[in-house]
Amino acid sequence: MDTIIGFLNTILWGYVLIYGLLAAGLYFTIRLGLPQTIHFGEMFRVLSSGGSKDTSGISPFQALMVSLASRVGTGNLAGVAVALYLGGPGATFWMWMVALVGMATAYAESALAQLYKVRNEDGQYRGGPAFYIAHGLMPLGRRQSSPSASSSPLVLFSMPFRQTPSPMRSKAPSAFRS
């Protein structure tokens, strides 16, 4: 069983995920007309506009900080250090290239979140991936996408945790052993 799970883990997390994300990034880069470069000046204009704050919202700088806090984590920082150590200076080039196409994916995700957000009874906005999947895909008659959209994370997130090497399992506390 470990061999099968290891094989699926390698395929899904190695090839499918990496090439799928790069393909999505390239698709959004081309389809949206290079949003990474076109909106670069607008980003500085909005951020330097000062503390202009909507009465019912947050300033552009606060929105940027919340967005960065949700996207950058310890894994990203440690991942850069490990990539530089293992890959040398060439890793920097490829990190910039992947980040460039990743910007288009993040832009598309943020645009969908803004497009399909809803206002609740308290007057506050709610949105995100669950909302644009429910409100964006369902009206198009794609009812079959809901089970796959909800079950895919369950399957994918369970795989790396099953790949703990056997020696590590024996040293783990008994509450964590499977």
Phi, psi and omega in degrees: 000320179298327179293317180294314180295320177298318178297312179297322178298316179297315181294308186290312184276340180267295188274307185297312183294310184295307182289329177294317179292321177295319178295318178296318178297317177294320178299311181293326178298314181288313185294323181270000175075050178055061181296338180296324183263324183295319185264010182294315178294322178298324179300313180293324179296316181291317181292328181271003181287002176089204184270029179302119187232132175291148182296332181248019184217205181236165181286161177301323179293320177296321178296320178297316181295320178295318179296316179295320180296327181278341183260328184257126179228185180298323179298323178294317181292315179292326179298323178294316180297317180293319179297319178294322180293314184278324186260347180074198183297332179295336178296327179298316178301312183289329175295321178293321180294316179292322178296324180297313178284334176293332177297322180292322177295316178296321178297315179296319179296317179293322179295318177295321179297321178289323182292322186252018177287153181233154178262129180274183184293340177275357181088005179264154181270145174231141180190191180126188183303318181297324181287317181283341171287314182290316185268340181266319182272323186295318179295341180279002179084015181264062182295333181288345181284337182296311178297321180289324179291328181272334182269336181301312179299324179298317180289313185291321182287339181282339186291313183294333182283339176278350185266016177295125181301150183303318178299327179291324180297322183290335180269350180285150176302152185300334180292337183260357181282142179266000000 
